[in-house]
Structure formats: structure tokens, C-alpha cells
Amino acid sequence: MHSEKVREILDKNGRLSSPVPDLSDDSDLYSAGLTSLATVSVMLALEDEFDIEIPDNMLSRKTFESISSIVETVNELAE
């Protein structure tokens, strides 16, 4: 549902070494170059774009490991 917007945010804020269009929804973003610092930028952009707040208990590597996991988190919080 929010996959395209999440991809745009990753492209702009993720500082990935792999081009976002080349990644599948289940690609490991950390293997693609996502760092902990870039994760914070992505998180802030997601919160602004979707008017959500990602709670501390969701601030984990698992939440940001793939486009699918990010979309799942956004969908859950944007309900």
C-alpha cells in the first residue's frame, strides 16, 4: 500500500550503495548499505510523510531490514 512512498524515502534518505529500484521488497537493506545513521534519517522521513510516530519498541534492525518490513510497520501505525 505504501511501498512506492517508502521506496522514495529510502532513495532520498537511505544512502544505500545499491539503487533502490534494483531492490526487491524483501532485499536486506543492511546488505544494500543501510547504516544505523541512515536508519534514523529514514525513520524521521517516514514519521513526517505518514504522520506517525515509531515507538521505541519498534526501533530495531528487524523493522528496517527490508522494504516489506518498513511498509508493514507503516501500515500498522497509520491505521
C-alpha positions in Angstrom: 0.0 0.0 0.0 2.8 2.5 0.9 5.5 0.7 -1.0 6.2 3.4 -3.6 6.5 6.2 -1.0 8.7 4.0 1.2 11.0 3.4 -1.8 11.1 7.2 -2.5 12.1 7.9 1.1 14.8 5.2 1.1 16.1 6.5 -2.2 16.3 10.0 -0.8 17.4 9.3 2.8 18.8 5.7 2.9 22.2 6.4 1.4 22.2 2.9 0.0 25.1 1.5 -2.1 22.5 -0.4 -4.3 19.9 1.6 -6.3 16.5 1.3 -4.7 14.8 0.4 -8.0 17.0 -2.7 -8.2 16.0 -4.0 -4.7 13.1 -6.4 -4.2 10.7 -5.8 -1.4 12.4 -8.5 0.6 16.1 -7.4 -0.1 18.2 -7.0 3.0 18.6 -3.2 3.3 21.6 -3.5 5.6 23.4 -5.6 2.9 22.4 -2.9 0.5 24.3 -0.3 2.5 21.8 1.0 5.1 23.6 2.2 8.2 22.3 3.0 11.7 22.7 6.7 11.0 20.8 6.5 7.7 18.1 4.4 9.5 17.5 7.5 11.7 17.1 9.7 8.6 14.7 7.2 7.1 12.7 6.9 10.3 12.3 10.7 10.6 11.2 10.9 7.0 8.7 8.1 7.4 7.3 9.8 10.5 6.9 13.1 8.6 5.5 11.6 5.5 2.9 9.3 7.1 2.2 11.4 10.2 3.2 8.6 12.5 5.5 8.1 15.5 7.6 4.9 15.5 7.6 3.7 19.2 10.9 2.8 20.9 10.0 -0.9 20.9 9.9 -0.9 17.1 13.2 0.9 16.7 15.1 -2.3 15.8 17.1 -3.7 12.9 14.2 -6.0 12.2 11.8 -3.1 11.5 14.2 -1.6 8.9 15.6 -4.8 7.4 13.6 -4.7 4.2 11.1 -2.6 2.3 8.4 -5.1 3.2 9.1 -4.8 6.9 9.1 -1.0 6.7 5.8 -1.0 4.8 4.3 -3.4 7.4 5.3 -1.1 10.2 3.9 2.0 8.4 0.6 0.2 7.7 0.3 -0.9 11.3 1.0 2.6 12.7 -1.0 4.5 10.1 -4.3 2.7 10.9 
